[in-house]
Each structure stands twice: as C-alpha cells, then as structure tokens.
Amino acid sequence: MLGKADIGEWKDSEGNVLCMHADKEMAKKTMRKIRELDEMEGVHVALAHVSLEELGNPKLNSLLWKDG
C-alpha cells in the first residue's frame, strides 16, 4: 500500500503467475491514488473491508459519514 514493494505474485502448479487482484494494474493505480489522497493536507484515509450487512450498523456509519 505504501508503494515500497510490488504486489505479491505466485505460480500455481501449472506455472501460471497469479496474484490476489482480478486486475493487477488497476489495483496499482488505485493504491497510488490512495497514497496521493493520504498526502493531501486535511485528508484522513481509513481503509476497511466491510460486509453489506455491516453498512447498516450505526456505529460504523458514524465513522464513515459525519451525519452518522
């Protein structure tokens, strides 16, 4: 995420190169954009994996949106 290392890859039993991202190049671009946002004054970047069920959680919403 910090841009200090490349996205991890591995080879499967047939020799195909794999990574955890469906589109590795798009993932790199997205991470670069997040780093750029994080460097902006007055911006706080918080990342999390959230299930659709959790999006209705008032405590989580209070962290995501000012109006909660």
Distance bins in CASP14 RR format, pairs under 12 A and 6 or more apart:
PFRMAT RR
TARGET T0000
AUTHOR 0000-0000-0000
RMODE 2
METHOD distances of the structure
MODEL  1
1 7 0 0 0 0 0 1 0 0 0 0 0
1 27 0 0 0 0 0 1 0 0 0 0 0
1 28 0 0 0 0 0 1 0 0 0 0 0
1 30 0 0 0 0 0 1 0 0 0 0 0
1 31 1 0 1 0 0 0 0 0 0 0 0
1 32 0 0 0 0 0 1 0 0 0 0 0
1 33 0 0 0 0 0 1 0 0 0 0 0
1 34 1 0 0 1 0 0 0 0 0 0 0
1 35 1 0 0 1 0 0 0 0 0 0 0
1 38 0 0 0 0 1 0 0 0 0 0 0
1 45 0 0 0 0 1 0 0 0 0 0 0
1 47 1 0 0 1 0 0 0 0 0 0 0
2 31 0 0 0 0 1 0 0 0 0 0 0
2 32 0 0 0 0 0 1 0 0 0 0 0
2 34 0 0 0 0 0 1 0 0 0 0 0
2 35 1 0 0 1 0 0 0 0 0 0 0
2 38 0 0 0 0 1 0 0 0 0 0 0
2 39 0 0 0 0 0 1 0 0 0 0 0
2 45 0 0 0 0 0 1 0 0 0 0 0
3 27 0 0 0 0 0 1 0 0 0 0 0
3 28 0 0 0 0 1 0 0 0 0 0 0
3 31 1 0 0 1 0 0 0 0 0 0 0
3 32 1 0 0 1 0 0 0 0 0 0 0
3 34 0 0 0 0 0 1 0 0 0 0 0
3 35 1 0 0 1 0 0 0 0 0 0 0
3 36 0 0 0 0 0 1 0 0 0 0 0
3 38 0 0 0 0 0 1 0 0 0 0 0
4 31 0 0 0 0 0 1 0 0 0 0 0
4 35 0 0 0 0 0 1 0 0 0 0 0
5 28 0 0 0 0 0 1 0 0 0 0 0
5 31 0 0 0 0 0 1 0 0 0 0 0
6 19 0 0 0 0 1 0 0 0 0 0 0
6 21 0 0 0 0 0 1 0 0 0 0 0
6 24 0 0 0 0 1 0 0 0 0 0 0
6 25 0 0 0 0 0 1 0 0 0 0 0
6 27 0 0 0 0 0 1 0 0 0 0 0
6 28 0 0 0 0 1 0 0 0 0 0 0
6 31 0 0 0 0 0 1 0 0 0 0 0
7 17 0 0 0 0 0 1 0 0 0 0 0
7 18 0 0 0 0 0 1 0 0 0 0 0
7 19 1 0 1 0 0 0 0 0 0 0 0
7 20 1 0 0 1 0 0 0 0 0 0 0
7 21 1 0 0 1 0 0 0 0 0 0 0
7 22 0 0 0 0 0 1 0 0 0 0 0
7 23 0 0 0 0 0 1 0 0 0 0 0
7 24 1 0 1 0 0 0 0 0 0 0 0
7 25 0 0 0 0 1 0 0 0 0 0 0
7 26 0 0 0 0 0 1 0 0 0 0 0
7 27 1 0 0 1 0 0 0 0 0 0 0
7 28 1 0 0 1 0 0 0 0 0 0 0
7 29 0 0 0 0 0 1 0 0 0 0 0
7 30 0 0 0 0 0 1 0 0 0 0 0
7 31 0 0 0 0 1 0 0 0 0 0 0
7 32 0 0 0 0 0 1 0 0 0 0 0
8 17 0 0 0 0 1 0 0 0 0 0 0
8 18 0 0 0 0 1 0 0 0 0 0 0
8 19 1 0 1 0 0 0 0 0 0 0 0
8 20 1 0 0 1 0 0 0 0 0 0 0
8 21 0 0 0 0 1 0 0 0 0 0 0
8 24 0 0 0 0 1 0 0 0 0 0 0
8 27 0 0 0 0 0 1 0 0 0 0 0
8 28 0 0 0 0 0 1 0 0 0 0 0
9 15 0 0 0 0 0 1 0 0 0 0 0
9 16 0 0 0 0 0 1 0 0 0 0 0
9 17 1 0 1 0 0 0 0 0 0 0 0
9 18 1 0 0 1 0 0 0 0 0 0 0
9 19 1 0 1 0 0 0 0 0 0 0 0
9 20 0 0 0 0 1 0 0 0 0 0 0
9 21 0 0 0 0 1 0 0 0 0 0 0
9 24 0 0 0 0 1 0 0 0 0 0 0
9 27 0 0 0 0 0 1 0 0 0 0 0
10 16 0 0 0 0 1 0 0 0 0 0 0
10 17 1 0 0 1 0 0 0 0 0 0 0
10 18 1 0 1 0 0 0 0 0 0 0 0
10 19 1 0 0 1 0 0 0 0 0 0 0
10 20 0 0 0 0 1 0 0 0 0 0 0
11 17 1 0 1 0 0 0 0 0 0 0 0
11 18 1 0 0 1 0 0 0 0 0 0 0
11 19 0 0 0 0 0 1 0 0 0 0 0
12 18 1 0 1 0 0 0 0 0 0 0 0
12 19 0 0 0 0 0 1 0 0 0 0 0
17 24 0 0 0 0 1 0 0 0 0 0 0
18 24 0 0 0 0 1 0 0 0 0 0 0
19 25 0 0 0 0 0 1 0 0 0 0 0
19 26 0 0 0 0 0 1 0 0 0 0 0
19 27 0 0 0 0 1 0 0 0 0 0 0
19 28 0 0 0 0 0 1 0 0 0 0 0
20 27 0 0 0 0 1 0 0 0 0 0 0
21 27 1 0 1 0 0 0 0 0 0 0 0
21 28 0 0 0 0 1 0 0 0 0 0 0
21 29 0 0 0 0 0 1 0 0 0 0 0
21 30 0 0 0 0 1 0 0 0 0 0 0
21 31 0 0 0 0 1 0 0 0 0 0 0
22 30 0 0 0 0 0 1 0 0 0 0 0
23 29 0 0 0 0 1 0 0 0 0 0 0
23 30 0 0 0 0 1 0 0 0 0 0 0
24 30 0 0 0 0 0 1 0 0 0 0 0
24 31 0 0 0 0 0 1 0 0 0 0 0
25 31 0 0 0 0 0 1 0 0 0 0 0
25 32 0 0 0 0 0 1 0 0 0 0 0
26 32 0 0 0 0 0 1 0 0 0 0 0
26 33 0 0 0 0 0 1 0 0 0 0 0
27 33 0 0 0 0 0 1 0 0 0 0 0
27 34 0 0 0 0 0 1 0 0 0 0 0
28 34 0 0 0 0 0 1 0 0 0 0 0
28 35 0 0 0 0 0 1 0 0 0 0 0
29 35 0 0 0 0 0 1 0 0 0 0 0
29 36 0 0 0 0 0 1 0 0 0 0 0
30 36 0 0 0 0 0 1 0 0 0 0 0
30 37 0 0 0 0 0 1 0 0 0 0 0
30 47 0 0 0 0 0 1 0 0 0 0 0
31 37 0 0 0 0 0 1 0 0 0 0 0
31 38 0 0 0 0 0 1 0 0 0 0 0
31 45 0 0 0 0 0 1 0 0 0 0 0
31 47 0 0 0 0 0 1 0 0 0 0 0
32 38 0 0 0 0 0 1 0 0 0 0 0
32 39 0 0 0 0 0 1 0 0 0 0 0
33 39 0 0 0 0 0 1 0 0 0 0 0
33 40 0 0 0 0 0 1 0 0 0 0 0
33 43 0 0 0 0 0 1 0 0 0 0 0
33 45 0 0 0 0 0 1 0 0 0 0 0
34 40 0 0 0 0 0 1 0 0 0 0 0
34 43 0 0 0 0 0 1 0 0 0 0 0
34 44 0 0 0 0 0 1 0 0 0 0 0
34 45 1 0 0 1 0 0 0 0 0 0 0
34 46 0 0 0 0 0 1 0 0 0 0 0
34 47 1 0 0 1 0 0 0 0 0 0 0
35 43 0 0 0 0 0 1 0 0 0 0 0
35 45 0 0 0 0 1 0 0 0 0 0 0
35 47 0 0 0 0 0 1 0 0 0 0 0
36 43 0 0 0 0 1 0 0 0 0 0 0
36 45 0 0 0 0 1 0 0 0 0 0 0
37 43 1 0 1 0 0 0 0 0 0 0 0
37 44 0 0 0 0 1 0 0 0 0 0 0
37 45 1 0 1 0 0 0 0 0 0 0 0
37 46 0 0 0 0 0 1 0 0 0 0 0
37 47 0 0 0 0 0 1 0 0 0 0 0
38 44 0 0 0 0 1 0 0 0 0 0 0
38 45 1 0 1 0 0 0 0 0 0 0 0
38 46 0 0 0 0 1 0 0 0 0 0 0
38 47 0 0 0 0 1 0 0 0 0 0 0
39 45 0 0 0 0 1 0 0 0 0 0 0
44 63 0 0 0 0 0 1 0 0 0 0 0
44 64 0 0 0 0 0 1 0 0 0 0 0
46 60 0 0 0 0 0 1 0 0 0 0 0
46 63 1 0 0 1 0 0 0 0 0 0 0
46 64 0 0 0 0 1 0 0 0 0 0 0
47 63 0 0 0 0 0 1 0 0 0 0 0
47 64 0 0 0 0 0 1 0 0 0 0 0
48 54 0 0 0 0 1 0 0 0 0 0 0
48 55 0 0 0 0 0 1 0 0 0 0 0
48 57 0 0 0 0 0 1 0 0 0 0 0
48 60 0 0 0 0 1 0 0 0 0 0 0
48 63 0 0 0 0 1 0 0 0 0 0 0
48 64 0 0 0 0 1 0 0 0 0 0 0
49 55 0 0 0 0 0 1 0 0 0 0 0
49 60 0 0 0 0 0 1 0 0 0 0 0
50 56 0 0 0 0 1 0 0 0 0 0 0
50 57 0 0 0 0 1 0 0 0 0 0 0
50 59 0 0 0 0 0 1 0 0 0 0 0
50 60 1 0 0 1 0 0 0 0 0 0 0
50 61 0 0 0 0 0 1 0 0 0 0 0
50 63 0 0 0 0 0 1 0 0 0 0 0
50 64 0 0 0 0 1 0 0 0 0 0 0
51 57 0 0 0 0 1 0 0 0 0 0 0
51 60 0 0 0 0 0 1 0 0 0 0 0
52 60 0 0 0 0 0 1 0 0 0 0 0
53 60 0 0 0 0 0 1 0 0 0 0 0
54 60 1 0 1 0 0 0 0 0 0 0 0
54 61 0 0 0 0 1 0 0 0 0 0 0
54 63 0 0 0 0 0 1 0 0 0 0 0
54 64 0 0 0 0 0 1 0 0 0 0 0
55 61 1 0 0 1 0 0 0 0 0 0 0
55 63 0 0 0 0 0 1 0 0 0 0 0
55 64 0 0 0 0 1 0 0 0 0 0 0
55 65 0 0 0 0 0 1 0 0 0 0 0
55 68 0 0 0 0 0 1 0 0 0 0 0
56 62 0 0 0 0 0 1 0 0 0 0 0
56 64 0 0 0 0 0 1 0 0 0 0 0
56 65 0 0 0 0 0 1 0 0 0 0 0
56 68 0 0 0 0 0 1 0 0 0 0 0
57 63 0 0 0 0 1 0 0 0 0 0 0
57 64 0 0 0 0 1 0 0 0 0 0 0
57 68 0 0 0 0 0 1 0 0 0 0 0
58 64 0 0 0 0 0 1 0 0 0 0 0
58 65 0 0 0 0 0 1 0 0 0 0 0
58 67 0 0 0 0 0 1 0 0 0 0 0
58 68 1 0 0 1 0 0 0 0 0 0 0
59 65 0 0 0 0 0 1 0 0 0 0 0
59 68 0 0 0 0 1 0 0 0 0 0 0
60 68 0 0 0 0 1 0 0 0 0 0 0
61 67 0 0 0 0 1 0 0 0 0 0 0
61 68 1 0 1 0 0 0 0 0 0 0 0
62 68 1 0 1 0 0 0 0 0 0 0 0
END
